[in-house]
């Protein structure tokens, strides 16, 4: 096989992806992660030949990109709040909007010895980020998927988060009467009717159970808002992410099912309402 320089390998990959209508910058991300070079370092080494082992992985990864596979699954890792996490097709790829919600949880709370629940933990990025931010607190990470819990447990081990326990549960079903100071969730909120307009990489590879919700994506909000009062301590807080167009519907759901709560809605960096905080007033 012809040996290529970093510059030529990337330019060829950009062209192939562009001609196939794919996102060409994924090739750069793939090369950065495989080589260990950042963008500046790649420019400095642009005329160097790509080592054969890296080139082999890069070419294999490029074929997978052409088949719409997300670069994070190809690499087996993704970044969240500056940390690297293992991901595979059993869990969603972490998104920027979720980072913003977790930042809000951290900035809102300076209490000690919190009891925290992460519903639908997936890869565990929320639970682990909170476990590291609140090292004196106890976190329960739940998910309906045992495969997702295995990924989350692996990530927790990487970051030595002994203050996280994992529970297989559909919402609160296997949590008995436990009460928490903070409950946080990035649930499946995409309507099944929206599936056809989703990106091919999402439709082909990301887990449907973590993406799509019944009742136009509102089912989890309806279910949680009816029972969360039994699981929040006095002065406790519920944080939930939602779709950019769902704010008005969720506001109605929470107004009906949780009238005693103070509910705030927050915009993401793009200016869309994307997550909420429901505060339980102290009795």
Secondary structure, 3 states (H helix, E strand, C coil): CCCCEHHHHHHHHHHHHHHCCCCCHHHHHHHHHHHCCCHHHHHHCCCCECCHHHHHHHHHHHHHHHCCCCHHHHHCEEEECCEEEECCCCCCCCCHHHHHHHHHHHHHCCCCCCEEEEECCCCCHHHHHHHHHCCCCEEEEEECCHHHHHHHHHHHHHCCCCCEEEEECCCCCCCCCCCEEEEEECCCCEEHHHHHHCCHHHHHHCCHHHCEEHHHHCHHHHHHHHHHHHCEEEEEEEEEECCCCCHHHHHHHHHHHCCCEEEEEEECCCCCEEEEEEEECCC
